[in-house]
Amino acid sequence: MGGWMTYQRMRSRNNLMYRKPDDDPDPYWRADAPNDFAASILVGDLNRMERDYLNPVYPEPPWAGRAGRSDPSAQVADATGVDVEVVRKVLRCVFLELS
């Protein structure tokens, strides 16, 4: 059987569904996180990727040493010419399978 699977199905199939709540400071050492350390790190990386694209926490200048619009969604928007909010809506549909 060939074909593609959705992002959510990939997470579910590999038991990587755990998403930390916004107020949880440490996603790696919770009782309901996957028991396998490597899976915990992968879950943390996937969660961080989702956060960076959907809700970036990068401060803008002058408070940060980063260039303006340097978060991943803004870079995608600049490269494609699409509004950054449209990019985030599309990625939210991809990551969370929302309509």
N, C-alpha and C positions, 0 to 999 in steps of 0.2 A: 504494500500500500504506500503510495506516495502522496504528495500534496503538502500543503502548508497548514500550520495551525496558528490560531490566534495567540497573542501575547498572554492572555489570561489562561488559555488552555496549556500553554507551555509552563506557566508558573504552577498551575494545578497539577499537571502530570508529573512534575518534578518535586512536588510537595514544597513549593516555595511561596505559598500564598500569604504567609504572615506579613502584615503591614503594621508598623508601629504607630500607635496613636501620636498625635502632635505633641502631647505633653510628656512623652516617654523619652528620657534623656539617653538611654542605652538600649538599643535594639538587640544586642548580642546575648545578653545573659538573663533573659526573662524565661520563666518556666514554660510559657506557651510558644516560645520560639523553637525552631527545629533543634533537635538534640545534637545533630551532627555539626561540628564546629565549622567545617567547610561550607555546609549548606547555610549556616547562620551568617557567614561572611557574604555569601552570594546573595542571600535575602537582603542583607544590609546594603549591598551594592545596588541591587535592583531598586530598593526603596529610595536610595539616595539619587539614583538616576531619575526616577519618577519625580521626586521633589525638585531636583534641579531644573527639569523641564516645565513642570506644572506650577510650582510655587517657589521660584528662586529666592534664596536668602542672601544673595550677594548685594551688599550696599553699593549705591552709586557714588561716584565722586561728588564732593571732595572727601567723604568719610572713608573711602577705600582707595587703595592704590590701583584698582582695576579701571580699565577704560569703561566709558559709558556704554550701555547696551552690550555687556560682555557675557550675560547669562546665555545658556544654550538656546532657549526659545527665541531670544532677540537675534542671535546669530543666524538661526534658521530663517527667521522673518526677513532679515537683511539680505540673505543669500537668495531667497525665493521671491522677494518683493511682495510677500503676503503680510497682512497685519499680524502683530505678535499675539493678539487675543484670538485670532482665527487659528493660528498655529497651536496655541494652548488648548483650544476647544477640540481640534482634531486629535492631538496627542492624548487628551483626556479620554476621548472615545476609544483610542487604540489601547491605552494602558488599562482603563477601567471597564471597557466595553459598554460604555453608556451610549445612549442615542441622542 
